[in-house]
Amino acid sequence: MIWGEISYNGTAFLTKVNRHLNEAGYINIVENGAIPSANFWIQDDGAPCHRSRLVAEWKAKNNLRCLSWPPQSPYLNPIENVWRDVKLGLKQLRPRNL
């Protein structure tokens, strides 16, 4: 699994996740990847590791501004457009391994 970060200015970090992403892993990714990169709003989906009490408390403690994720709205998910570009770019590179 890949965790990605995008913004109005383009892409930022891609993080390979080796196992199932839990609360601590999600906090670690955001803390070490997203937070140092910019002053921004976070929008994440409804995954359990994004919505846990621990993560909500951590976001509040760190004053992260969050946009709500509209339920059942795949059309408002901007990352889908980025993944399309990534896939097209990878096809051109013809990678032979991960």
VEXDREN-2710 file (C-alpha; in Angstrom, 1 decimal):
% VEXDREN-2710
k/r/px/py/pz
1/MET/0.0/0.0/0.0
2/ILE/1.1/3.5/-0.7
3/TRP/0.2/6.6/1.3
4/GLY/0.3/9.8/-0.8
5/GLU/0.1/13.5/-0.2
6/ILE/-1.1/16.0/-2.8
7/SER/-1.7/19.7/-2.7
8/TYR/-2.6/22.5/-5.0
9/ASN/1.1/22.9/-5.7
10/GLY/1.5/19.2/-6.7
11/THR/2.6/16.0/-5.1
12/ALA/4.7/15.8/-2.0
13/PHE/5.4/12.5/-0.2
14/LEU/4.7/8.9/-1.1
15/THR/5.2/6.5/1.8
16/LYS/5.2/2.7/1.4
17/VAL/3.2/1.0/4.1
18/ASN/4.3/-2.6/4.6
19/ARG/1.5/-3.8/6.7
20/HIS/-2.1/-2.9/7.7
21/LEU/-2.0/0.8/8.7
22/ASN/-3.1/1.4/12.3
23/GLU/-3.5/4.6/14.4
24/ALA/0.2/4.8/15.4
25/GLY/1.3/4.2/11.8
26/TYR/-1.0/6.9/10.5
27/ILE/0.1/9.4/13.1
28/ASN/3.8/8.6/12.3
29/ILE/3.2/9.2/8.5
30/VAL/1.4/12.5/9.0
31/GLU/3.8/13.7/11.7
32/ASN/7.0/12.9/9.7
33/GLY/5.7/13.5/6.2
34/ALA/2.8/15.8/6.0
35/ILE/3.3/18.2/8.8
36/PRO/6.9/19.4/8.0
37/SER/5.9/19.9/4.3
38/ALA/3.5/22.9/4.5
39/ASN/0.8/24.9/6.2
40/PHE/-2.3/23.2/5.0
41/TRP/-5.7/21.5/5.6
42/ILE/-5.8/17.7/5.9
43/GLN/-8.5/15.7/4.2
44/ASP/-8.5/12.0/4.9
45/ASP/-11.2/9.4/4.2
46/GLY/-13.3/7.4/6.7
47/ALA/-10.7/4.6/7.3
48/PRO/-10.9/3.5/10.9
49/CYS/-7.2/4.5/11.6
50/HIS/-8.1/8.1/10.5
51/ARG/-11.1/8.4/12.7
52/SER/-10.0/6.8/16.0
53/ARG/-10.2/8.7/19.2
54/LEU/-6.3/8.6/19.5
55/VAL/-5.9/10.2/16.1
56/ALA/-8.6/12.8/16.8
57/GLU/-6.9/13.8/20.1
58/TRP/-3.5/13.9/18.3
59/LYS/-4.9/16.2/15.5
60/ALA/-6.5/18.5/18.1
61/LYS/-3.3/18.6/20.2
62/ASN/-1.3/19.5/17.0
63/ASN/-3.8/22.1/15.8
64/LEU/-4.3/20.3/12.5
65/ARG/-7.1/21.8/10.3
66/CYS/-9.2/19.0/8.8
67/LEU/-11.8/19.0/6.0
68/SER/-14.7/16.7/6.4
69/TRP/-14.9/13.8/4.0
70/PRO/-18.3/13.6/2.3
71/PRO/-19.8/10.1/2.6
72/GLN/-20.2/8.1/-0.6
73/SER/-18.4/10.8/-2.7
74/PRO/-15.8/9.2/-5.0
75/TYR/-16.0/12.2/-7.3
76/LEU/-14.6/14.5/-4.6
77/ASN/-11.5/12.4/-4.1
78/PRO/-8.6/14.2/-5.9
79/ILE/-6.1/11.5/-5.2
80/GLU/-7.8/9.3/-7.9
81/ASN/-6.5/11.8/-10.6
82/VAL/-3.0/11.6/-9.2
83/TRP/-3.0/7.8/-9.2
84/ARG/-4.0/7.8/-12.8
85/ASP/-0.9/10.0/-13.6
86/VAL/1.3/7.8/-11.5
87/LYS/0.2/4.7/-13.3
88/LEU/0.7/6.3/-16.7
89/GLY/4.2/7.4/-15.7
90/LEU/5.1/4.0/-14.5
91/LYS/4.0/2.4/-17.7
92/GLN/6.4/4.6/-19.6
93/LEU/9.2/3.7/-17.3
94/ARG/8.5/0.0/-17.6
95/PRO/9.7/-1.0/-14.1
96/ARG/10.8/-4.5/-13.5
97/ASN/10.5/-4.6/-9.7
98/LEU/9.0/-2.7/-6.8
END
